[in-house]
Amino acid sequence: MKKKTTIYDIAKELNVTVSTVSRALSGFPAISDTTRKAVVDMARKLNYSPNKLASALKSGKTHIIGVIVPSVQAHFFASIIHCIEDGLKDSGYRVIIYQSNESVENEINGVKTLLEAQVDGIMASLSLETQDVSHFAEIVKQNKPLILFDRVNADLKVPTITLDDFRAGYIATQHLIDSGYRKIAFVTTVHQIKIFNDRLEGYKAALADNGLPLIEEHIIFGGLSIKDGRFGAGKLMRGRNKPDAIIAGDDFTAVGVIKKLKEIDETPPEIGVIGFANEAFSAYITPNLSTIDQHAPQIGKACAKMFLKMINQQNPYSGMEHIVLDPTVVERESTNKKAL
């Protein structure tokens, strides 16, 4: 088995001290450019690979951050992760991704696994099942940065980056009203997650502000999936008080709504449909889907910037920030009643 190259081997080849090699490789400012170049070139020649564990033990940092998301299949979360990685790469940080798959048990295991991996901090978006957030307390106890984004919980006194979800529900409803729809239904999740509750309250407020009645049977509680969208749309359209537009809890649910409407010859925009998240596919289905843009890239960039601020403070939670982004409507064919 070939012996691994060490800084002692580099020092011997260059006839310099081990401390000179160590300082040159770590960017110590007192080392001349000539010496630093000679050390780096020799390190490459000898295929030197630094001992990350030893460096971590010495500095107290692994330069690894954990990111917990409900699913990487959703373009929304994938885009956030991409922007986090991009925002941290120049600072030498790498990202470990853990999917909860909407399970609080998986989320608990994710926190434990990432802490055992000695990550320098964790960013997380909560699963649909998460009510008790006590499993995140150990991160704060260890004085490591914890940032919650998109799906948050007020019981955790940590920095957050969210969308104004009340406004998101309000402007989705207002867009449908402005497009000529009057009997607007809402298919959402049964799980009591803040962002979905806020969107529902925004929907109710927009109806009230426009003098439209709130019809309880127009609110369908279920899951967030294509299957749930199909079920919700079917139940609504079989009712005695059929809606003329449907807000779906997310874009996947909206696809299910559209599929079901097509099956019963109620193709949008005859029945208006709008979702949330502006998933990549929403512009390419038929009819293409109106949606609320939740600005995933801005969330990811803000997470990276916030983490770098926190990691460089003695108390990561000093000057805690709560960033709230404004949602925007992306109008497409599925709500274009004027095209009929």
Phi and psi restraints in degrees (value plus and minus 20) as a CYANA .aco file:
   2 LYS   PHI     -88.2   -48.2
   2 LYS   PSI     114.9   154.9
   3 LYS   PHI     -90.3   -50.3
   3 LYS   PSI     115.1   155.1
   4 LYS   PHI     -93.4   -53.4
   4 LYS   PSI     115.1   155.1
   5 THR   PHI     -89.2   -49.2
   5 THR   PSI     117.1   157.1
   6 THR   PHI    -141.1  -101.1
   6 THR   PSI     153.9   193.9
   7 ILE   PHI     -87.4   -47.4
   7 ILE   PSI     -41.0    -1.0
   8 TYR   PHI     -86.5   -46.5
   8 TYR   PSI     -58.0   -18.0
   9 ASP   PHI     -85.8   -45.8
   9 ASP   PSI     -60.9   -20.9
  10 ILE   PHI     -84.6   -44.6
  10 ILE   PSI     -64.2   -24.2
  11 ALA   PHI     -80.8   -40.8
  11 ALA   PSI     -61.1   -21.1
  12 LYS   PHI     -84.7   -44.7
  12 LYS   PSI     -63.3   -23.3
  13 GLU   PHI     -84.3   -44.3
  13 GLU   PSI     -56.1   -16.1
  14 LEU   PHI    -115.4   -75.4
  14 LEU   PSI     -25.3    14.7
  15 ASN   PHI      37.8    77.8
  15 ASN   PSI      26.9    66.9
  16 VAL   PHI    -148.1  -108.1
  16 VAL   PSI     153.0   193.0
  17 THR   PHI     -98.4   -58.4
  17 THR   PSI     137.7   177.7
  18 VAL   PHI     -82.5   -42.5
  18 VAL   PSI     -58.1   -18.1
  19 SER   PHI     -84.2   -44.2
  19 SER   PSI     -53.8   -13.8
  20 THR   PHI     -84.3   -44.3
  20 THR   PSI     -63.9   -23.9
  21 VAL   PHI     -82.4   -42.4
  21 VAL   PSI     -66.5   -26.5
  22 SER   PHI     -79.9   -39.9
  22 SER   PSI     -64.9   -24.9
  23 ARG   PHI     -87.7   -47.7
  23 ARG   PSI     -58.1   -18.1
  24 ALA   PHI     -83.8   -43.8
  24 ALA   PSI     -62.1   -22.1
  25 LEU   PHI     -93.4   -53.4
  25 LEU   PSI     -45.2    -5.2
  26 SER   PHI    -114.1   -74.1
  26 SER   PSI     -16.9    23.1
  27 GLY   PHI      59.2    99.2
  27 GLY   PSI       4.4    44.4
  28 PHE   PHI     -79.5   -39.5
  28 PHE   PSI     107.0   147.0
  29 PRO   PHI     -86.4   -46.4
  29 PRO   PSI     -44.0    -4.0
  30 ALA   PHI     -96.5   -56.5
  30 ALA   PSI     -29.5    10.5
  31 ILE   PHI    -102.3   -62.3
  31 ILE   PSI     113.1   153.1
  32 SER   PHI     -88.6   -48.6
  32 SER   PSI     136.9   176.9
  33 ASP   PHI     -81.8   -41.8
  33 ASP   PSI     -56.3   -16.3
  34 THR   PHI     -83.9   -43.9
  34 THR   PSI     -66.6   -26.6
  35 THR   PHI     -85.9   -45.9
  35 THR   PSI     -62.6   -22.6
  36 ARG   PHI     -80.8   -40.8
  36 ARG   PSI     -64.0   -24.0
  37 LYS   PHI     -83.6   -43.6
  37 LYS   PSI     -61.3   -21.3
  38 ALA   PHI     -82.9   -42.9
  38 ALA   PSI     -61.9   -21.9
  39 VAL   PHI     -86.3   -46.3
  39 VAL   PSI     -67.2   -27.2
  40 VAL   PHI     -82.1   -42.1
  40 VAL   PSI     -62.8   -22.8
  41 ASP   PHI     -82.9   -42.9
  41 ASP   PSI     -61.1   -21.1
  42 MET   PHI     -88.9   -48.9
  42 MET   PSI     -57.2   -17.2
  43 ALA   PHI     -80.7   -40.7
  43 ALA   PSI     -62.0   -22.0
  44 ARG   PHI     -84.9   -44.9
  44 ARG   PSI     -64.2   -24.2
  45 LYS   PHI     -80.2   -40.2
  45 LYS   PSI     -58.8   -18.8
  46 LEU   PHI    -111.0   -71.0
  46 LEU   PSI     -13.9    26.1
  47 ASN   PHI      35.6    75.6
  47 ASN   PSI      25.1    65.1
  48 TYR   PHI     -92.9   -52.9
  48 TYR   PSI     112.4   152.4
  49 SER   PHI    -143.0  -103.0
  49 SER   PSI      99.2   139.2
  50 PRO   PHI     -84.6   -44.6
  50 PRO   PSI     128.1   168.1
  51 ASN   PHI    -100.9   -60.9
  51 ASN   PSI      79.5   119.5
  52 LYS   PHI     -83.6   -43.6
  52 LYS   PSI     -57.0   -17.0
  53 LEU   PHI     -83.9   -43.9
  53 LEU   PSI     -63.7   -23.7
  54 ALA   PHI     -83.8   -43.8
  54 ALA   PSI     -61.1   -21.1
  55 SER   PHI     -83.4   -43.4
  55 SER   PSI     -59.1   -19.1
  56 ALA   PHI     -86.3   -46.3
  56 ALA   PSI     -61.4   -21.4
  57 LEU   PHI     -83.7   -43.7
  57 LEU   PSI     -55.6   -15.6
  58 LYS   PHI     -94.0   -54.0
  58 LYS   PSI     -63.7   -23.7
  59 SER   PHI    -111.1   -71.1
  59 SER   PSI     -39.8     0.2
  60 GLY   PHI      61.5   101.5
  60 GLY   PSI     -13.2    26.8
  61 LYS   PHI    -151.0  -111.0
  61 LYS   PSI     119.8   159.8
  62 THR   PHI    -117.9   -77.9
  62 THR   PSI     -32.7     7.3
  63 HIS   PHI      37.6    77.6
  63 HIS   PSI      15.9    55.9
  64 ILE   PHI    -145.6  -105.6
  64 ILE   PSI     116.2   156.2
  65 ILE   PHI    -144.3  -104.3
  65 ILE   PSI     120.5   160.5
  66 GLY   PHI    -114.8   -74.8
  66 GLY   PSI     121.5   161.5
  67 VAL   PHI    -147.7  -107.7
  67 VAL   PSI      99.7   139.7
  68 ILE   PHI    -126.4   -86.4
  68 ILE   PSI     103.7   143.7
  69 VAL   PHI    -151.3  -111.3
  69 VAL   PSI     135.9   175.9
  70 PRO   PHI     -81.3   -41.3
  70 PRO   PSI     -57.1   -17.1
  71 SER   PHI    -187.4  -147.4
  71 SER   PSI     118.5   158.5
  72 VAL   PHI    -109.4   -69.4
  72 VAL   PSI     -23.9    16.1
  73 GLN   PHI     -90.4   -50.4
  73 GLN   PSI     -49.0    -9.0
  74 ALA   PHI     -95.5   -55.5
  74 ALA   PSI     107.0   147.0
  75 HIS   PHI     -78.9   -38.9
  75 HIS   PSI     -51.9   -11.9
  76 PHE   PHI     -76.2   -36.2
  76 PHE   PSI     -71.7   -31.7
  77 PHE   PHI     -92.5   -52.5
  77 PHE   PSI     -57.1   -17.1
  78 ALA   PHI     -81.2   -41.2
  78 ALA   PSI     -59.1   -19.1
  79 SER   PHI     -87.0   -47.0
  79 SER   PSI     -59.2   -19.2
  80 ILE   PHI     -82.2   -42.2
  80 ILE   PSI     -67.1   -27.1
  81 ILE   PHI     -79.7   -39.7
  81 ILE   PSI     -64.0   -24.0
  82 HIS   PHI     -77.8   -37.8
  82 HIS   PSI     -63.9   -23.9
  83 CYS   PHI     -93.3   -53.3
  83 CYS   PSI     -50.0   -10.0
  84 ILE   PHI     -84.2   -44.2
  84 ILE   PSI     -69.3   -29.3
  85 GLU   PHI     -79.3   -39.3
  85 GLU   PSI     -64.4   -24.4
  86 ASP   PHI     -84.4   -44.4
  86 ASP   PSI     -58.2   -18.2
  87 GLY   PHI     -93.8   -53.8
  87 GLY   PSI     -39.2     0.8
  88 LEU   PHI    -124.7   -84.7
  88 LEU   PSI     -34.6     5.4
  89 LYS   PHI     -82.4   -42.4
  89 LYS   PSI     -57.2   -17.2
  90 ASP   PHI     -89.1   -49.1
  90 ASP   PSI     -37.7     2.3
  91 SER   PHI    -115.0   -75.0
  91 SER   PSI     -15.9    24.1
  92 GLY   PHI      63.2   103.2
  92 GLY   PSI      -5.3    34.7
  93 TYR   PHI    -113.0   -73.0
  93 TYR   PSI     121.1   161.1
  94 ARG   PHI    -132.1   -92.1
  94 ARG   PSI     139.4   179.4
  95 VAL   PHI    -138.5   -98.5
  95 VAL   PSI     112.7   152.7
  96 ILE   PHI    -126.0   -86.0
  96 ILE   PSI     106.4   146.4
  97 ILE   PHI    -123.1   -83.1
  97 ILE   PSI     115.0   155.0
  98 TYR   PHI    -149.2  -109.2
  98 TYR   PSI     105.2   145.2
  99 GLN   PHI    -115.2   -75.2
  99 GLN   PSI     110.1   150.1
 100 SER   PHI    -105.3   -65.3
 100 SER   PSI     -40.1    -0.1
 101 ASN   PHI      31.6    71.6
 101 ASN   PSI      20.1    60.1
 102 GLU   PHI      43.1    83.1
 102 GLU   PSI       3.0    43.0
 103 SER   PHI    -133.0   -93.0
 103 SER   PSI     106.9   146.9
 104 VAL   PHI     -88.5   -48.5
 104 VAL   PSI     -52.1   -12.1
 105 GLU   PHI     -83.4   -43.4
 105 GLU   PSI     -63.5   -23.5
 106 ASN   PHI     -83.2   -43.2
 106 ASN   PSI     -58.4   -18.4
 107 GLU   PHI     -83.5   -43.5
 107 GLU   PSI     -63.7   -23.7
 108 ILE   PHI     -80.4   -40.4
 108 ILE   PSI     -65.0   -25.0
 109 ASN   PHI     -83.9   -43.9
 109 ASN   PSI     -54.5   -14.5
 110 GLY   PHI     -84.6   -44.6
 110 GLY   PSI     -64.7   -24.7
 111 VAL   PHI     -80.8   -40.8
 111 VAL   PSI     -66.1   -26.1
 112 LYS   PHI     -81.4   -41.4
 112 LYS   PSI     -66.2   -26.2
 113 THR   PHI     -82.6   -42.6
 113 THR   PSI     -64.1   -24.1
 114 LEU   PHI     -87.8   -47.8
 114 LEU   PSI     -58.7   -18.7
 115 LEU   PHI     -87.3   -47.3
 115 LEU   PSI     -56.9   -16.9
 116 GLU   PHI     -85.5   -45.5
 116 GLU   PSI     -47.8    -7.8
 117 ALA   PHI    -100.7   -60.7
 117 ALA   PSI     -17.8    22.2
 118 GLN   PHI      42.4    82.4
 118 GLN   PSI      16.8    56.8
 119 VAL   PHI     -82.3   -42.3
 119 VAL   PSI     134.2   174.2
 120 ASP   PHI    -101.9   -61.9
 120 ASP   PSI     -32.1     7.9
 121 GLY   PHI    -199.7  -159.7
 121 GLY   PSI     149.4   189.4
 122 ILE   PHI    -155.8  -115.8
 122 ILE   PSI     118.1   158.1
 123 MET   PHI    -134.9   -94.9
 123 MET   PSI     121.0   161.0
 124 ALA   PHI    -168.4  -128.4
 124 ALA   PSI     127.1   167.1
 125 SER   PHI    -140.0  -100.0
 125 SER   PSI     104.0   144.0
 126 LEU   PHI     -88.5   -48.5
 126 LEU   PSI     130.6   170.6
 127 SER   PHI     -93.3   -53.3
 127 SER   PSI     144.4   184.4
 128 LEU   PHI     -84.5   -44.5
 128 LEU   PSI     -47.8    -7.8
 129 GLU   PHI    -101.7   -61.7
 129 GLU   PSI     -32.9     7.1
 130 THR   PHI     -94.6   -54.6
 130 THR   PSI      97.6   137.6
 131 GLN   PHI    -138.4   -98.4
 131 GLN   PSI     -72.2   -32.2
 132 ASP   PHI    -103.6   -63.6
 132 ASP   PSI     102.3   142.3
 133 VAL   PHI    -130.0   -90.0
 133 VAL   PSI       1.1    41.1
 134 SER   PHI     -85.1   -45.1
 134 SER   PSI     -41.7    -1.7
 135 HIS   PHI     -88.1   -48.1
 135 HIS   PSI     -35.5     4.5
 136 PHE   PHI    -105.1   -65.1
 136 PHE   PSI     -31.2     8.8
 137 ALA   PHI     -82.6   -42.6
 137 ALA   PSI     -51.6   -11.6
 138 GLU   PHI     -83.9   -43.9
 138 GLU   PSI     -50.9   -10.9
 139 ILE   PHI     -83.8   -43.8
 139 ILE   PSI     -67.3   -27.3
 140 VAL   PHI     -85.6   -45.6
 140 VAL   PSI     -60.4   -20.4
 141 LYS   PHI     -79.1   -39.1
 141 LYS   PSI     -56.6   -16.6
 142 GLN   PHI    -101.2   -61.2
 142 GLN   PSI     -15.3    24.7
 143 ASN   PHI      41.4    81.4
 143 ASN   PSI      12.4    52.4
 144 LYS   PHI    -121.5   -81.5
 144 LYS   PSI     126.1   166.1
 145 PRO   PHI     -81.7   -41.7
 145 PRO   PSI     112.0   152.0
 146 LEU   PHI    -144.6  -104.6
 146 LEU   PSI     103.9   143.9
 147 ILE   PHI    -142.6  -102.6
 147 ILE   PSI     108.3   148.3
 148 LEU   PHI    -122.2   -82.2
 148 LEU   PSI     119.2   159.2
 149 PHE   PHI    -154.9  -114.9
 149 PHE   PSI     131.8   171.8
 150 ASP   PHI      41.8    81.8
 150 ASP   PSI     -96.5   -56.5
 151 ARG   PHI    -117.8   -77.8
 151 ARG   PSI      94.5   134.5
 152 VAL   PHI    -146.6  -106.6
 152 VAL   PSI     154.6   194.6
 153 ASN   PHI    -161.0  -121.0
 153 ASN   PSI     105.8   145.8
 154 ALA   PHI     -85.8   -45.8
 154 ALA   PSI     -37.5     2.5
 155 ASP   PHI     -88.5   -48.5
 155 ASP   PSI     -42.4    -2.4
 156 LEU   PHI    -111.9   -71.9
 156 LEU   PSI      95.5   135.5
 157 LYS   PHI    -106.6   -66.6
 157 LYS   PSI      52.0    92.0
 158 VAL   PHI    -154.3  -114.3
 158 VAL   PSI     143.7   183.7
 159 PRO   PHI     -81.8   -41.8
 159 PRO   PSI     126.5   166.5
 160 THR   PHI    -155.6  -115.6
 160 THR   PSI     132.3   172.3
 161 ILE   PHI    -151.8  -111.8
 161 ILE   PSI      93.0   133.0
 162 THR   PHI    -155.6  -115.6
 162 THR   PSI     151.5   191.5
 163 LEU   PHI    -115.6   -75.6
 163 LEU   PSI     133.4   173.4
 164 ASP   PHI     -95.6   -55.6
 164 ASP   PSI      68.3   108.3
 165 ASP   PHI     -94.7   -54.7
 165 ASP   PSI     -47.3    -7.3
 166 PHE   PHI     -80.6   -40.6
 166 PHE   PSI     -66.3   -26.3
 167 ARG   PHI     -85.6   -45.6
 167 ARG   PSI     -55.5   -15.5
 168 ALA   PHI     -80.2   -40.2
 168 ALA   PSI     -66.5   -26.5
 169 GLY   PHI     -85.4   -45.4
 169 GLY   PSI     -56.6   -16.6
 170 TYR   PHI     -86.1   -46.1
 170 TYR   PSI     -68.9   -28.9
 171 ILE   PHI     -93.8   -53.8
 171 ILE   PSI     -46.2    -6.2
 172 ALA   PHI     -83.9   -43.9
 172 ALA   PSI     -64.4   -24.4
 173 THR   PHI     -88.3   -48.3
 173 THR   PSI     -64.2   -24.2
 174 GLN   PHI     -83.1   -43.1
 174 GLN   PSI     -57.1   -17.1
 175 HIS   PHI     -81.1   -41.1
 175 HIS   PSI     -62.5   -22.5
 176 LEU   PHI     -86.0   -46.0
 176 LEU   PSI     -61.0   -21.0
 177 ILE   PHI     -83.2   -43.2
 177 ILE   PSI     -65.0   -25.0
 178 ASP   PHI     -84.0   -44.0
 178 ASP   PSI     -44.7    -4.7
 179 SER   PHI    -105.9   -65.9
 179 SER   PSI     -22.5    17.5
 180 GLY   PHI      86.9   126.9
 180 GLY   PSI     -17.0    23.0
 181 TYR   PHI    -108.1   -68.1
 181 TYR   PSI     126.7   166.7
 182 ARG   PHI    -148.9  -108.9
 182 ARG   PSI     -47.1    -7.1
 183 LYS   PHI    -128.7   -88.7
 183 LYS   PSI      66.4   106.4
 184 ILE   PHI    -123.3   -83.3
 184 ILE   PSI     105.9   145.9
 185 ALA   PHI    -124.4   -84.4
 185 ALA   PSI     147.6   187.6
 186 PHE   PHI    -159.0  -119.0
 186 PHE   PSI     101.0   141.0
 187 VAL   PHI    -127.5   -87.5
 187 VAL   PSI      93.5   133.5
 188 THR   PHI    -158.1  -118.1
 188 THR   PSI    -197.8  -157.8
 189 THR   PHI    -104.2   -64.2
 189 THR   PSI     127.8   167.8
 190 VAL   PHI     -96.6   -56.6
 190 VAL   PSI     -38.7     1.3
 191 HIS   PHI     -90.4   -50.4
 191 HIS   PSI     118.8   158.8
 192 GLN   PHI    -106.6   -66.6
 192 GLN   PSI      52.3    92.3
 193 ILE   PHI    -123.4   -83.4
 193 ILE   PSI     116.5   156.5
 194 LYS   PHI     -72.8   -32.8
 194 LYS   PSI     -66.5   -26.5
 195 ILE   PHI     -83.7   -43.7
 195 ILE   PSI     -56.2   -16.2
 196 PHE   PHI     -97.1   -57.1
 196 PHE   PSI     -54.8   -14.8
 197 ASN   PHI     -83.8   -43.8
 197 ASN   PSI     -61.9   -21.9
 198 ASP   PHI     -83.6   -43.6
 198 ASP   PSI     -61.1   -21.1
 199 ARG   PHI     -83.4   -43.4
 199 ARG   PSI     -60.8   -20.8
 200 LEU   PHI     -84.0   -44.0
 200 LEU   PSI     -60.6   -20.6
 201 GLU   PHI     -86.2   -46.2
 201 GLU   PSI     -55.9   -15.9
 202 GLY   PHI     -83.6   -43.6
 202 GLY   PSI     -60.1   -20.1
 203 TYR   PHI     -80.0   -40.0
 203 TYR   PSI     -67.4   -27.4
 204 LYS   PHI     -82.9   -42.9
 204 LYS   PSI     -60.8   -20.8
 205 ALA   PHI     -85.3   -45.3
 205 ALA   PSI     -59.9   -19.9
 206 ALA   PHI     -85.6   -45.6
 206 ALA   PSI     -59.9   -19.9
 207 LEU   PHI     -80.6   -40.6
 207 LEU   PSI     -66.4   -26.4
 208 ALA   PHI     -83.2   -43.2
 208 ALA   PSI     -63.1   -23.1
 209 ASP   PHI     -85.3   -45.3
 209 ASP   PSI     -42.4    -2.4
 210 ASN   PHI    -123.3   -83.3
 210 ASN   PSI      -9.6    30.4
 211 GLY   PHI      49.3    89.3
 211 GLY   PSI       5.4    45.4
 212 LEU   PHI    -121.8   -81.8
 212 LEU   PSI     122.7   162.7
 213 PRO   PHI     -93.5   -53.5
 213 PRO   PSI     127.9   167.9
 214 LEU   PHI    -110.5   -70.5
 214 LEU   PSI      93.9   133.9
 215 ILE   PHI    -121.8   -81.8
 215 ILE   PSI      91.9   131.9
 216 GLU   PHI     -77.8   -37.8
 216 GLU   PSI     -58.1   -18.1
 217 GLU   PHI     -91.4   -51.4
 217 GLU   PSI     -25.5    14.5
 218 HIS   PHI    -106.3   -66.3
 218 HIS   PSI     -21.9    18.1
 219 ILE   PHI    -127.1   -87.1
 219 ILE   PSI      94.7   134.7
 220 ILE   PHI    -129.5   -89.5
 220 ILE   PSI     101.9   141.9
 221 PHE   PHI    -121.2   -81.2
 221 PHE   PSI     110.6   150.6
 222 GLY   PHI    -182.5  -142.5
 222 GLY   PSI    -148.9  -108.9
 223 GLY   PHI    -132.4   -92.4
 223 GLY   PSI    -191.6  -151.6
 224 LEU   PHI    -142.6  -102.6
 224 LEU   PSI      74.9   114.9
 225 SER   PHI    -187.1  -147.1
 225 SER   PSI     149.2   189.2
 226 ILE   PHI     -80.0   -40.0
 226 ILE   PSI     -63.1   -23.1
 227 LYS   PHI     -78.9   -38.9
 227 LYS   PSI     -64.0   -24.0
 228 ASP   PHI     -87.9   -47.9
 228 ASP   PSI     -53.7   -13.7
 229 GLY   PHI     -84.9   -44.9
 229 GLY   PSI     -61.6   -21.6
 230 ARG   PHI     -82.2   -42.2
 230 ARG   PSI     -65.9   -25.9
 231 PHE   PHI     -82.5   -42.5
 231 PHE   PSI     -67.1   -27.1
 232 GLY   PHI     -81.6   -41.6
 232 GLY   PSI     -64.7   -24.7
 233 ALA   PHI     -84.1   -44.1
 233 ALA   PSI     -61.0   -21.0
 234 GLY   PHI     -82.1   -42.1
 234 GLY   PSI     -63.3   -23.3
 235 LYS   PHI     -84.8   -44.8
 235 LYS   PSI     -61.8   -21.8
 236 LEU   PHI     -84.4   -44.4
 236 LEU   PSI     -63.6   -23.6
 237 MET   PHI     -98.3   -58.3
 237 MET   PSI     -33.8     6.2
 238 ARG   PHI    -108.2   -68.2
 238 ARG   PSI     -31.9     8.1
 239 GLY   PHI     -92.4   -52.4
 239 GLY   PSI     145.4   185.4
 240 ARG   PHI     -93.9   -53.9
 240 ARG   PSI     -43.7    -3.7
 241 ASN   PHI    -135.7   -95.7
 241 ASN   PSI      56.7    96.7
 242 LYS   PHI     -86.0   -46.0
 242 LYS   PSI     117.8   157.8
 243 PRO   PHI     -98.6   -58.6
 243 PRO   PSI     141.7   181.7
 244 ASP   PHI    -128.0   -88.0
 244 ASP   PSI     -16.5    23.5
 245 ALA   PHI    -178.5  -138.5
 245 ALA   PSI     131.2   171.2
 246 ILE   PHI    -154.1  -114.1
 246 ILE   PSI     107.2   147.2
 247 ILE   PHI    -114.1   -74.1
 247 ILE   PSI     108.6   148.6
 248 ALA   PHI    -124.2   -84.2
 248 ALA   PSI     126.6   166.6
 249 GLY   PHI     -79.9   -39.9
 249 GLY   PSI     -49.1    -9.1
 250 ASP   PHI    -175.7  -135.7
 250 ASP   PSI     158.5   198.5
 251 ASP   PHI     -88.6   -48.6
 251 ASP   PSI     -51.3   -11.3
 252 PHE   PHI     -85.3   -45.3
 252 PHE   PSI     -64.0   -24.0
 253 THR   PHI     -82.6   -42.6
 253 THR   PSI     -58.1   -18.1
 254 ALA   PHI     -83.1   -43.1
 254 ALA   PSI     -56.0   -16.0
 255 VAL   PHI     -81.9   -41.9
 255 VAL   PSI     -62.6   -22.6
 256 GLY   PHI     -82.8   -42.8
 256 GLY   PSI     -59.0   -19.0
 257 VAL   PHI     -80.4   -40.4
 257 VAL   PSI     -68.0   -28.0
 258 ILE   PHI     -82.2   -42.2
 258 ILE   PSI     -62.5   -22.5
 259 LYS   PHI     -78.9   -38.9
 259 LYS   PSI     -65.5   -25.5
 260 LYS   PHI     -86.7   -46.7
 260 LYS   PSI     -61.8   -21.8
 261 LEU   PHI     -81.6   -41.6
 261 LEU   PSI     -58.9   -18.9
 262 LYS   PHI     -82.9   -42.9
 262 LYS   PSI     -58.5   -18.5
 263 GLU   PHI     -82.6   -42.6
 263 GLU   PSI     -49.8    -9.8
 264 ILE   PHI    -126.7   -86.7
 264 ILE   PSI       0.3    40.3
 265 ASP   PHI      38.8    78.8
 265 ASP   PSI      20.7    60.7
 266 GLU   PHI    -141.5  -101.5
 266 GLU   PSI      29.8    69.8
 267 THR   PHI     -81.7   -41.7
 267 THR   PSI     108.7   148.7
 268 PRO   PHI     -78.7   -38.7
 268 PRO   PSI     125.7   165.7
 269 PRO   PHI    -110.6   -70.6
 269 PRO   PSI      -7.4    32.6
 270 GLU   PHI     -74.2   -34.2
 270 GLU   PSI     -64.8   -24.8
 271 ILE   PHI    -128.3   -88.3
 271 ILE   PSI      96.5   136.5
 272 GLY   PHI     -90.2   -50.2
 272 GLY   PSI     123.9   163.9
 273 VAL   PHI    -157.1  -117.1
 273 VAL   PSI     113.2   153.2
 274 ILE   PHI    -158.9  -118.9
 274 ILE   PSI     123.8   163.8
 275 GLY   PHI    -139.9   -99.9
 275 GLY   PSI    -183.7  -143.7
 276 PHE   PHI    -154.5  -114.5
 276 PHE   PSI     122.7   162.7
 277 ALA   PHI      93.5   133.5
 277 ALA   PSI     -42.0    -2.0
 278 ASN   PHI      33.4    73.4
 278 ASN   PSI      32.0    72.0
 279 GLU   PHI     -80.5   -40.5
 279 GLU   PSI     134.4   174.4
 280 ALA   PHI     -77.3   -37.3
 280 ALA   PSI     -56.3   -16.3
 281 PHE   PHI     -92.8   -52.8
 281 PHE   PSI     -38.3     1.7
 282 SER   PHI     -82.7   -42.7
 282 SER   PSI     -45.0    -5.0
 283 ALA   PHI    -103.6   -63.6
 283 ALA   PSI     -28.6    11.4
 284 TYR   PHI    -137.4   -97.4
 284 TYR   PSI     -29.2    10.8
 285 ILE   PHI     -97.1   -57.1
 285 ILE   PSI     150.1   190.1
 286 THR   PHI    -141.2  -101.2
 286 THR   PSI     102.7   142.7
 287 PRO   PHI     -89.1   -49.1
 287 PRO   PSI     133.1   173.1
 288 ASN   PHI     -86.8   -46.8
 288 ASN   PSI     130.7   170.7
 289 LEU   PHI    -115.7   -75.7
 289 LEU   PSI     106.5   146.5
 290 SER   PHI     -89.3   -49.3
 290 SER   PSI     125.5   165.5
 291 THR   PHI    -177.8  -137.8
 291 THR   PSI     148.9   188.9
 292 ILE   PHI    -121.8   -81.8
 292 ILE   PSI     100.8   140.8
 293 ASP   PHI     -97.7   -57.7
 293 ASP   PSI     101.8   141.8
 294 GLN   PHI    -116.3   -76.3
 294 GLN   PSI     -14.5    25.5
 295 HIS   PHI      36.1    76.1
 295 HIS   PSI      36.5    76.5
 296 ALA   PHI     -75.7   -35.7
 296 ALA   PSI     -65.0   -25.0
 297 PRO   PHI     -78.2   -38.2
 297 PRO   PSI     -60.8   -20.8
 298 GLN   PHI     -85.4   -45.4
 298 GLN   PSI     -56.2   -16.2
 299 ILE   PHI     -83.6   -43.6
 299 ILE   PSI     -66.6   -26.6
 300 GLY   PHI     -82.1   -42.1
 300 GLY   PSI     -64.0   -24.0
 301 LYS   PHI     -84.0   -44.0
 301 LYS   PSI     -61.3   -21.3
 302 ALA   PHI     -86.3   -46.3
 302 ALA   PSI     -56.8   -16.8
 303 CYS   PHI     -80.9   -40.9
 303 CYS   PSI     -67.6   -27.6
 304 ALA   PHI     -82.2   -42.2
 304 ALA   PSI     -66.1   -26.1
 305 LYS   PHI     -82.9   -42.9
 305 LYS   PSI     -62.3   -22.3
 306 MET   PHI     -85.6   -45.6
 306 MET   PSI     -61.2   -21.2
 307 PHE   PHI     -81.8   -41.8
 307 PHE   PSI     -65.4   -25.4
 308 LEU   PHI     -82.2   -42.2
 308 LEU   PSI     -53.6   -13.6
 309 LYS   PHI     -88.5   -48.5
 309 LYS   PSI     -65.6   -25.6
 310 MET   PHI     -86.1   -46.1
 310 MET   PSI     -60.7   -20.7
 311 ILE   PHI     -89.0   -49.0
 311 ILE   PSI     -40.9    -0.9
 312 ASN   PHI    -116.8   -76.8
 312 ASN   PSI     -10.4    29.6
 313 GLN   PHI    -128.1   -88.1
 313 GLN   PSI     126.1   166.1
 314 GLN   PHI     -81.3   -41.3
 314 GLN   PSI     -61.6   -21.6
 315 ASN   PHI    -130.7   -90.7
 315 ASN   PSI      85.9   125.9
 316 PRO   PHI     -76.0   -36.0
 316 PRO   PSI     -45.2    -5.2
 317 TYR   PHI    -117.4   -77.4
 317 TYR   PSI      -9.7    30.3
 318 SER   PHI     -94.2   -54.2
 318 SER   PSI     112.0   152.0
 319 GLY   PHI      46.7    86.7
 319 GLY   PSI      22.8    62.8
 320 MET   PHI     -78.0   -38.0
 320 MET   PSI     117.0   157.0
 321 GLU   PHI    -132.4   -92.4
 321 GLU   PSI     127.9   167.9
 322 HIS   PHI    -148.9  -108.9
 322 HIS   PSI      85.0   125.0
 323 ILE   PHI    -115.6   -75.6
 323 ILE   PSI     108.3   148.3
 324 VAL   PHI    -141.4  -101.4
 324 VAL   PSI     101.4   141.4
 325 LEU   PHI    -117.1   -77.1
 325 LEU   PSI     131.1   171.1
 326 ASP   PHI    -108.0   -68.0
 326 ASP   PSI     110.0   150.0
 327 PRO   PHI     -97.3   -57.3
 327 PRO   PSI     140.4   180.4
 328 THR   PHI    -156.1  -116.1
 328 THR   PSI     130.1   170.1
 329 VAL   PHI    -103.8   -63.8
 329 VAL   PSI     112.8   152.8
 330 VAL   PHI    -128.4   -88.4
 330 VAL   PSI      84.0   124.0
 331 GLU   PHI    -105.9   -65.9
 331 GLU   PSI     106.5   146.5
 332 ARG   PHI    -155.1  -115.1
 332 ARG   PSI    -184.9  -144.9
 333 GLU   PHI     -84.2   -44.2
 333 GLU   PSI     -51.5   -11.5
 334 SER   PHI     -87.8   -47.8
 334 SER   PSI     -30.4     9.6
 335 THR   PHI    -144.9  -104.9
 335 THR   PSI      -7.5    32.5
 336 ASN   PHI    -108.5   -68.5
 336 ASN   PSI      55.7    95.7
 337 LYS   PHI     -83.4   -43.4
 337 LYS   PSI     -46.0    -6.0
 338 LYS   PHI     -85.3   -45.3
 338 LYS   PSI     -39.9     0.1
 339 ALA   PHI     -97.7   -57.7
 339 ALA   PSI     -32.7     7.3
